[in-house]
Amino acid sequence: MAGGYIQVPPDSTGKKLNARYRAIEGTAGYEQYVAWQGLPTFYCLAPSVSLAQNKHLFSIYNDAGSGYLIRIPRLSIVNMSLTSVTGVGVELDFMRTTSQSGGTVITPQKADTADVNLTAAIHIATGATIAEGALLWPVTLNNDEIPLTLNATPLLDFNMIPRGMDVKPLCIRPGEGFSIKQITNTSVGLWSILAVITAEDVA
C-alpha cells in the first residue's frame, strides 16, 4: 500500500484537519489528534446451540450487491453444559461459503444503539443450508460439561479468529459467506457462539 499525504494551506479553504483547543504547557493552543470512532459494531449470538454432525453451527452470508464489507474481529464459543454429560473431542471447520439459506435466524444487536440497523442483505443463522467453499482452519474442542467448581469464561475470552498487529480481521465481501461446521459425530451438549462483526460501506 503506497503512502501519501494531504497538503493543507494555512487557515484557508480546502481540506480540514480536526484539532482541539486546550491549554498545552500553560499556553492555549491547537493540538492535532486522531479520534477513531469505530465502525458500526454488532453482537451476533447463537444461544445454546445443539450439536450434530455436519451441522453449520453458525454462519454469515453477505448478499451480492449489499454495498457492505463485513469483518469478524472476534468470535468465541462457550460451553453451556452445566450438568454431567459424556463428552468427546469435537472438530469444527471454519470455512468460506458461496450461498446460505434457511436455518434459525440470529438477530444482531448493536454495540451502539445510535448506529443504523444492519442491512437485511446480511444473513446470520444457525443450522442453515450451506454451499461450502474453501476451508480456512480447523478447531478442536471438548463438549464435556463445565465443572461447577471451575470458571467457563476462559473459552469466552479466547478469540477463534486468527489476529495479530498486521493481520486483517476475517473479511466477508458482497457475495461471500463464512460458516462453522461440526465434523465430529456427536449430539452431546450445548454451545453458545458469539461473533462480533463490523459493517463498512464498500468503497
Helices and strands as residue ranges (DSSP letters): E 19-24, E 27-32, E 41-50, E 56-62, E 68-79, E 89-101, E 104-105, E 109-110, E 122-126, E 129-142, H 153-157, E 170-172, E 176-182, E 190-201
